[in-house]
Amino acid sequence: MPDTERELLRDHQARTVPVVPAWLALPLGVALMAGGVALVLVGAGALPVVPRSDVPPAVPYSVGVVFVVVGAWLIAVKLGDGLRRARARRLRRSLPGALWLADHPWSTITLRCIEERYETRAGDESTWTASYQLHADRLEIDPAWGRMAGQWNVPVTFMLPAAPFETSLSARPPRYWELAVHGESPGVDFDATFLVPIYATTSASDPRAG
């Protein structure tokens, strides 16, 4: 039975980081930038105010620079969020059968063979597991391909090496194949890895994984 209860995953690596809400970022950013510019002008002596003998000009100038930088960052957060949402809406209209392309800019798919080895660290003689890549093949994904081909699934084909690199998960240490998907986007990139069963067959006339 599937587990449908909401549960806090304490060791789960989140894919986003908390920032100021988009609706608040623009007005707060503009206010900080305006206040920062005013403080910079005060510190530079370009904005007449009643001076205080116990506050050197460098103080409002430095605080103003910090306000301007933080305000610019908040405005950039809002603009980036707006551009990302506009892109998603545009792609959803142009790619009605490929919502996965509209949701995230998937970039590469990599098939690789990993072999683990138990090795001893120099100095403390402790044992650790080292992972070695024996073979890798990477494909770049072009989102326009689906539109040109008239279909929204992306078939991929990899040429496998002639060497006997078949999956051996029952061995210790094991050897296995991974299919790694990587997508670049503003903020935190997406990365997912899947085990792929690849074994030798009696007929090796078509050494491809698809």
CYANA upper distance limits for C-alpha pairs under 8 A (distance plus 0.5 A):
 15 ARG  CA    188 VAL  CA      6.39
 15 ARG  CA    189 ASP  CA      7.98
 15 ARG  CA    190 PHE  CA      7.74
 16 THR  CA    187 GLY  CA      7.73
 16 THR  CA    188 VAL  CA      6.38
 17 VAL  CA    188 VAL  CA      8.42
 20 VAL  CA     24 LEU  CA      7.23
 20 VAL  CA     25 ALA  CA      6.43
 20 VAL  CA     74 LEU  CA      8.17
 21 PRO  CA     25 ALA  CA      6.63
 22 ALA  CA     26 LEU  CA      7.71
 22 ALA  CA     77 VAL  CA      7.64
 22 ALA  CA     78 LYS  CA      5.82
 22 ALA  CA     81 ASP  CA      7.46
 23 TRP  CA     27 PRO  CA      8.49
 23 TRP  CA     78 LYS  CA      8.07
 24 LEU  CA     28 LEU  CA      6.52
 25 ALA  CA     29 GLY  CA      6.21
 25 ALA  CA     74 LEU  CA      5.59
 25 ALA  CA     75 ILE  CA      6.63
 25 ALA  CA     77 VAL  CA      7.38
 25 ALA  CA     78 LYS  CA      6.24
 26 LEU  CA     30 VAL  CA      6.59
 26 LEU  CA     74 LEU  CA      6.93
 26 LEU  CA     75 ILE  CA      5.61
 26 LEU  CA     78 LYS  CA      6.35
 27 PRO  CA     31 ALA  CA      6.61
 28 LEU  CA     32 LEU  CA      6.63
 28 LEU  CA     71 GLY  CA      7.56
 28 LEU  CA     74 LEU  CA      7.85
 29 GLY  CA     33 MET  CA      6.59
 29 GLY  CA     70 VAL  CA      7.62
 29 GLY  CA     71 GLY  CA      4.33
 29 GLY  CA     72 ALA  CA      6.74
 29 GLY  CA     73 TRP  CA      7.90
 29 GLY  CA     74 LEU  CA      5.47
 29 GLY  CA     75 ILE  CA      5.81
 30 VAL  CA     34 ALA  CA      6.58
 30 VAL  CA     71 GLY  CA      6.65
 30 VAL  CA     72 ALA  CA      8.35
 30 VAL  CA     75 ILE  CA      7.65
 31 ALA  CA     35 GLY  CA      6.62
 31 ALA  CA     71 GLY  CA      7.86
 32 LEU  CA     36 GLY  CA      6.32
 32 LEU  CA     67 PHE  CA      5.80
 32 LEU  CA     68 VAL  CA      6.76
 32 LEU  CA     70 VAL  CA      7.70
 32 LEU  CA     71 GLY  CA      5.44
 33 MET  CA     37 VAL  CA      6.55
 33 MET  CA     67 PHE  CA      6.41
 33 MET  CA     68 VAL  CA      4.89
 33 MET  CA     69 VAL  CA      8.06
 33 MET  CA     70 VAL  CA      8.20
 33 MET  CA     71 GLY  CA      5.37
 33 MET  CA     72 ALA  CA      7.25
 34 ALA  CA     38 ALA  CA      6.79
 34 ALA  CA     68 VAL  CA      8.08
 35 GLY  CA     39 LEU  CA      6.73
 35 GLY  CA     64 GLY  CA      7.47
 35 GLY  CA     67 PHE  CA      7.54
 35 GLY  CA     68 VAL  CA      8.31
 36 GLY  CA     40 VAL  CA      6.64
 36 GLY  CA     63 VAL  CA      7.57
 36 GLY  CA     64 GLY  CA      4.26
 36 GLY  CA     65 VAL  CA      6.52
 36 GLY  CA     66 VAL  CA      7.67
 36 GLY  CA     67 PHE  CA      5.15
 36 GLY  CA     68 VAL  CA      5.41
 37 VAL  CA     41 LEU  CA      6.71
 37 VAL  CA     64 GLY  CA      6.56
 37 VAL  CA     65 VAL  CA      8.03
 37 VAL  CA     68 VAL  CA      7.12
 38 ALA  CA     42 VAL  CA      6.71
 38 ALA  CA     47 LEU  CA      8.01
 38 ALA  CA     64 GLY  CA      7.65
 39 LEU  CA     43 GLY  CA      6.58
 39 LEU  CA     60 PRO  CA      5.67
 39 LEU  CA     61 TYR  CA      6.24
 39 LEU  CA     63 VAL  CA      7.56
 39 LEU  CA     64 GLY  CA      5.17
 40 VAL  CA     44 ALA  CA      6.59
 40 VAL  CA     60 PRO  CA      6.85
 40 VAL  CA     61 TYR  CA      4.83
 40 VAL  CA     62 SER  CA      7.84
 40 VAL  CA     63 VAL  CA      8.28
 40 VAL  CA     64 GLY  CA      5.42
 40 VAL  CA     65 VAL  CA      7.04
 41 LEU  CA     45 GLY  CA      6.55
 41 LEU  CA     46 ALA  CA      5.52
 41 LEU  CA     47 LEU  CA      5.78
 41 LEU  CA     61 TYR  CA      7.82
 42 VAL  CA     46 ALA  CA      6.49
 42 VAL  CA     47 LEU  CA      5.37
 42 VAL  CA     48 PRO  CA      7.37
 42 VAL  CA     49 VAL  CA      7.62
 42 VAL  CA     57 PRO  CA      7.99
 42 VAL  CA     60 PRO  CA      7.22
 42 VAL  CA     61 TYR  CA      7.47
 43 GLY  CA     57 PRO  CA      5.02
 43 GLY  CA     58 ALA  CA      6.44
 43 GLY  CA     59 VAL  CA      7.63
 43 GLY  CA     60 PRO  CA      5.68
 43 GLY  CA     61 TYR  CA      4.84
 44 ALA  CA     57 PRO  CA      7.51
 44 ALA  CA     61 TYR  CA      7.27
 45 GLY  CA     57 PRO  CA      8.34
 51 PRO  CA     55 VAL  CA      8.40
 52 ARG  CA     56 PRO  CA      8.40
 55 VAL  CA     59 VAL  CA      7.30
 56 PRO  CA     60 PRO  CA      8.47
 57 PRO  CA     61 TYR  CA      6.93
 58 ALA  CA     62 SER  CA      6.43
 59 VAL  CA     63 VAL  CA      6.70
 60 PRO  CA     64 GLY  CA      6.33
 61 TYR  CA     65 VAL  CA      6.82
 62 SER  CA     66 VAL  CA      6.95
 63 VAL  CA     67 PHE  CA      6.76
 64 GLY  CA     68 VAL  CA      6.67
 65 VAL  CA     69 VAL  CA      6.74
 66 VAL  CA     70 VAL  CA      6.68
 67 PHE  CA     71 GLY  CA      6.40
 68 VAL  CA     72 ALA  CA      6.54
 69 VAL  CA     73 TRP  CA      6.77
 70 VAL  CA     74 LEU  CA      6.79
 71 GLY  CA     75 ILE  CA      6.76
 72 ALA  CA     76 ALA  CA      6.64
 73 TRP  CA     77 VAL  CA      6.72
 74 LEU  CA     78 LYS  CA      6.91
 75 ILE  CA     79 LEU  CA      6.67
 76 ALA  CA     80 GLY  CA      6.37
 77 VAL  CA     81 ASP  CA      6.62
 78 LYS  CA     82 GLY  CA      6.69
 79 LEU  CA     83 LEU  CA      6.64
 80 GLY  CA     84 ARG  CA      6.58
 80 GLY  CA    186 PRO  CA      8.49
 81 ASP  CA     85 ARG  CA      6.67
 82 GLY  CA     86 ALA  CA      6.57
 83 LEU  CA     87 ARG  CA      6.58
 84 ARG  CA     88 ALA  CA      6.76
 85 ARG  CA     89 ARG  CA      6.74
 86 ALA  CA     90 ARG  CA      6.63
 87 ARG  CA     91 LEU  CA      6.61
 87 ARG  CA    102 ALA  CA      8.19
 88 ALA  CA     92 ARG  CA      6.55
 88 ALA  CA    102 ALA  CA      5.63
 88 ALA  CA    103 ASP  CA      6.65
 89 ARG  CA     93 ARG  CA      6.86
 89 ARG  CA    102 ALA  CA      8.09
 90 ARG  CA     94 SER  CA      6.81
 90 ARG  CA    102 ALA  CA      8.48
 91 LEU  CA     95 LEU  CA      6.02
 91 LEU  CA     96 PRO  CA      8.44
 91 LEU  CA    101 LEU  CA      7.97
 91 LEU  CA    102 ALA  CA      5.37
 92 ARG  CA     96 PRO  CA      6.00
 92 ARG  CA     98 ALA  CA      8.22
 92 ARG  CA     99 LEU  CA      6.73
 92 ARG  CA    102 ALA  CA      5.97
 95 LEU  CA     99 LEU  CA      7.23
 95 LEU  CA    101 LEU  CA      8.18
 95 LEU  CA    102 ALA  CA      7.64
 95 LEU  CA    147 ARG  CA      8.08
 97 GLY  CA    151 GLN  CA      8.40
 97 GLY  CA    152 TRP  CA      6.71
 98 ALA  CA    102 ALA  CA      7.39
 98 ALA  CA    152 TRP  CA      5.76
 98 ALA  CA    153 ASN  CA      8.30
 99 LEU  CA    103 ASP  CA      6.56
100 TRP  CA    104 HIS  CA      6.91
101 LEU  CA    105 PRO  CA      6.73
101 LEU  CA    106 TRP  CA      7.53
101 LEU  CA    143 PRO  CA      7.17
104 HIS  CA    183 GLY  CA      7.62
104 HIS  CA    185 SER  CA      7.91
105 PRO  CA    143 PRO  CA      8.40
105 PRO  CA    183 GLY  CA      6.17
105 PRO  CA    184 GLU  CA      6.77
105 PRO  CA    185 SER  CA      7.04
106 TRP  CA    141 ILE  CA      7.40
106 TRP  CA    181 VAL  CA      8.10
106 TRP  CA    182 HIS  CA      6.78
106 TRP  CA    183 GLY  CA      4.57
106 TRP  CA    184 GLU  CA      7.22
107 SER  CA    140 GLU  CA      6.54
107 SER  CA    141 ILE  CA      5.80
107 SER  CA    142 ASP  CA      7.98
107 SER  CA    181 VAL  CA      8.21
107 SER  CA    182 HIS  CA      6.27
107 SER  CA    183 GLY  CA      5.16
107 SER  CA    184 GLU  CA      6.92
108 THR  CA    138 ARG  CA      7.29
108 THR  CA    139 LEU  CA      6.14
108 THR  CA    140 GLU  CA      5.17
108 THR  CA    141 ILE  CA      6.12
108 THR  CA    181 VAL  CA      6.40
108 THR  CA    182 HIS  CA      5.77
108 THR  CA    183 GLY  CA      7.19
109 ILE  CA    138 ARG  CA      6.22
109 ILE  CA    139 LEU  CA      5.80
109 ILE  CA    140 GLU  CA      7.18
109 ILE  CA    141 ILE  CA      7.97
109 ILE  CA    179 LEU  CA      7.39
109 ILE  CA    180 ALA  CA      6.18
109 ILE  CA    181 VAL  CA      5.16
109 ILE  CA    182 HIS  CA      6.99
110 THR  CA    136 ALA  CA      7.28
110 THR  CA    137 ASP  CA      6.15
110 THR  CA    138 ARG  CA      4.71
110 THR  CA    139 LEU  CA      6.81
110 THR  CA    178 GLU  CA      8.37
110 THR  CA    179 LEU  CA      6.12
110 THR  CA    180 ALA  CA      5.52
110 THR  CA    181 VAL  CA      7.02
111 LEU  CA    136 ALA  CA      6.10
111 LEU  CA    137 ASP  CA      5.86
111 LEU  CA    138 ARG  CA      6.90
111 LEU  CA    158 PHE  CA      8.00
111 LEU  CA    177 TRP  CA      7.49
111 LEU  CA    178 GLU  CA      6.23
111 LEU  CA    179 LEU  CA      5.11
111 LEU  CA    180 ALA  CA      6.92
112 ARG  CA    133 GLN  CA      7.33
112 ARG  CA    134 LEU  CA      7.87
112 ARG  CA    135 HIS  CA      5.88
112 ARG  CA    136 ALA  CA      4.57
112 ARG  CA    137 ASP  CA      6.88
112 ARG  CA    177 TRP  CA      6.04
112 ARG  CA    178 GLU  CA      5.91
112 ARG  CA    179 LEU  CA      7.15
112 ARG  CA    180 ALA  CA      8.48
113 CYS  CA    133 GLN  CA      6.28
113 CYS  CA    134 LEU  CA      5.89
113 CYS  CA    135 HIS  CA      5.64
113 CYS  CA    136 ALA  CA      6.96
113 CYS  CA    165 PHE  CA      7.74
113 CYS  CA    175 ARG  CA      7.78
113 CYS  CA    176 TYR  CA      6.24
113 CYS  CA    177 TRP  CA      4.83
113 CYS  CA    178 GLU  CA      6.93
114 ILE  CA    131 SER  CA      6.88
114 ILE  CA    132 TYR  CA      6.08
114 ILE  CA    133 GLN  CA      5.17
114 ILE  CA    134 LEU  CA      6.46
114 ILE  CA    135 HIS  CA      8.11
114 ILE  CA    175 ARG  CA      6.21
114 ILE  CA    176 TYR  CA      5.90
114 ILE  CA    177 TRP  CA      6.48
114 ILE  CA    178 GLU  CA      7.92
115 GLU  CA    131 SER  CA      6.24
115 GLU  CA    132 TYR  CA      5.66
115 GLU  CA    133 GLN  CA      6.87
115 GLU  CA    134 LEU  CA      7.29
115 GLU  CA    173 PRO  CA      8.20
115 GLU  CA    174 PRO  CA      6.78
115 GLU  CA    175 ARG  CA      4.85
115 GLU  CA    176 TYR  CA      7.06
116 GLU  CA    129 THR  CA      6.93
116 GLU  CA    130 ALA  CA      6.04
116 GLU  CA    131 SER  CA      4.92
116 GLU  CA    132 TYR  CA      6.58
116 GLU  CA    173 PRO  CA      6.02
116 GLU  CA    174 PRO  CA      6.32
116 GLU  CA    175 ARG  CA      6.79
117 ARG  CA    129 THR  CA      6.16
117 ARG  CA    130 ALA  CA      5.64
117 ARG  CA    131 SER  CA      6.89
117 ARG  CA    132 TYR  CA      8.19
117 ARG  CA    173 PRO  CA      6.35
118 TYR  CA    127 THR  CA      6.99
118 TYR  CA    128 TRP  CA      6.22
118 TYR  CA    129 THR  CA      5.20
118 TYR  CA    130 ALA  CA      6.72
118 TYR  CA    173 PRO  CA      7.44
119 GLU  CA    127 THR  CA      6.01
119 GLU  CA    128 TRP  CA      6.03
119 GLU  CA    129 THR  CA      6.75
119 GLU  CA    130 ALA  CA      7.17
120 THR  CA    125 GLU  CA      6.05
120 THR  CA    126 SER  CA      5.97
120 THR  CA    127 THR  CA      4.92
120 THR  CA    128 TRP  CA      6.82
121 ARG  CA    125 GLU  CA      5.75
121 ARG  CA    126 SER  CA      5.91
121 ARG  CA    127 THR  CA      6.70
121 ARG  CA    128 TRP  CA      7.69
122 ALA  CA    126 SER  CA      8.43
135 HIS  CA    161 PRO  CA      8.12
137 ASP  CA    158 PHE  CA      7.34
137 ASP  CA    159 MET  CA      8.44
139 LEU  CA    156 VAL  CA      8.43
141 ILE  CA    145 TRP  CA      8.45
143 PRO  CA    147 ARG  CA      8.16
144 ALA  CA    148 MET  CA      6.91
145 TRP  CA    149 ALA  CA      6.55
146 GLY  CA    150 GLY  CA      6.32
146 GLY  CA    151 GLN  CA      5.75
146 GLY  CA    152 TRP  CA      5.62
146 GLY  CA    153 ASN  CA      7.78
146 GLY  CA    154 VAL  CA      7.69
147 ARG  CA    151 GLN  CA      7.22
147 ARG  CA    152 TRP  CA      8.04
155 PRO  CA    210 GLY  CA      7.54
156 VAL  CA    210 GLY  CA      6.01
157 THR  CA    208 ARG  CA      7.08
157 THR  CA    209 ALA  CA      6.17
157 THR  CA    210 GLY  CA      4.82
158 PHE  CA    208 ARG  CA      6.11
158 PHE  CA    209 ALA  CA      5.64
158 PHE  CA    210 GLY  CA      6.78
159 MET  CA    207 PRO  CA      6.67
159 MET  CA    208 ARG  CA      5.23
159 MET  CA    209 ALA  CA      6.97
160 LEU  CA    207 PRO  CA      6.07
160 LEU  CA    208 ARG  CA      6.09
160 LEU  CA    209 ALA  CA      7.26
161 PRO  CA    165 PHE  CA      8.07
161 PRO  CA    207 PRO  CA      8.15
162 ALA  CA    207 PRO  CA      8.31
164 PRO  CA    200 ALA  CA      7.96
165 PHE  CA    175 ARG  CA      8.30
166 GLU  CA    175 ARG  CA      8.07
166 GLU  CA    176 TYR  CA      7.71
166 GLU  CA    198 ILE  CA      6.07
166 GLU  CA    199 TYR  CA      5.14
166 GLU  CA    200 ALA  CA      6.50
167 THR  CA    175 ARG  CA      6.12
167 THR  CA    176 TYR  CA      5.04
167 THR  CA    177 TRP  CA      6.94
167 THR  CA    197 PRO  CA      6.74
167 THR  CA    198 ILE  CA      5.96
167 THR  CA    199 TYR  CA      6.25
168 SER  CA    174 PRO  CA      6.13
168 SER  CA    175 ARG  CA      5.51
168 SER  CA    176 TYR  CA      6.53
169 LEU  CA    174 PRO  CA      5.35
169 LEU  CA    175 ARG  CA      6.42
169 LEU  CA    176 TYR  CA      6.72
170 SER  CA    174 PRO  CA      6.99
171 ALA  CA    175 ARG  CA      7.95
176 TYR  CA    195 LEU  CA      7.88
176 TYR  CA    196 VAL  CA      8.10
176 TYR  CA    197 PRO  CA      8.13
176 TYR  CA    198 ILE  CA      8.47
177 TRP  CA    195 LEU  CA      6.49
177 TRP  CA    196 VAL  CA      5.88
177 TRP  CA    197 PRO  CA      7.31
177 TRP  CA    198 ILE  CA      7.42
178 GLU  CA    193 THR  CA      6.87
178 GLU  CA    194 PHE  CA      6.00
178 GLU  CA    195 LEU  CA      5.16
178 GLU  CA    196 VAL  CA      6.04
179 LEU  CA    193 THR  CA      6.12
179 LEU  CA    194 PHE  CA      5.59
179 LEU  CA    195 LEU  CA      6.79
179 LEU  CA    196 VAL  CA      6.93
180 ALA  CA    191 ASP  CA      7.70
180 ALA  CA    192 ALA  CA      6.26
180 ALA  CA    193 THR  CA      4.83
180 ALA  CA    194 PHE  CA      6.90
181 VAL  CA    190 PHE  CA      8.40
181 VAL  CA    191 ASP  CA      6.23
181 VAL  CA    192 ALA  CA      5.74
181 VAL  CA    193 THR  CA      6.79
182 HIS  CA    189 ASP  CA      8.02
182 HIS  CA    190 PHE  CA      6.19
182 HIS  CA    191 ASP  CA      5.16
182 HIS  CA    192 ALA  CA      7.18
183 GLY  CA    189 ASP  CA      6.39
183 GLY  CA    190 PHE  CA      5.45
183 GLY  CA    191 ASP  CA      7.02
184 GLU  CA    188 VAL  CA      8.37
184 GLU  CA    189 ASP  CA      5.34
184 GLU  CA    190 PHE  CA      6.97
185 SER  CA    189 ASP  CA      5.90
185 SER  CA    190 PHE  CA      8.16
200 ALA  CA    204 ALA  CA      8.33
